[in-house]
């Protein structure tokens, strides 16, 4: 087990800060560099918690 990874913390912060349908934007308050942030957002897309739309931006997935 052990402490959560940086990616786990960032993904948690993204889910907590942004509402369903809202555009996900990088900010230092999320707890990572921009490189780590975008890696985590791509992981959230794979997990189904975020989506990349035609405008090229990432959004929190809407509730099903």
Secondary structure, DSSP 8 states (H G I E B T S, - for coil): --S--HHHHHHHHHHHHS-TT-B----GGGSS-HHHHHHHHHHHHHHTSEEE-TTS-EEE----
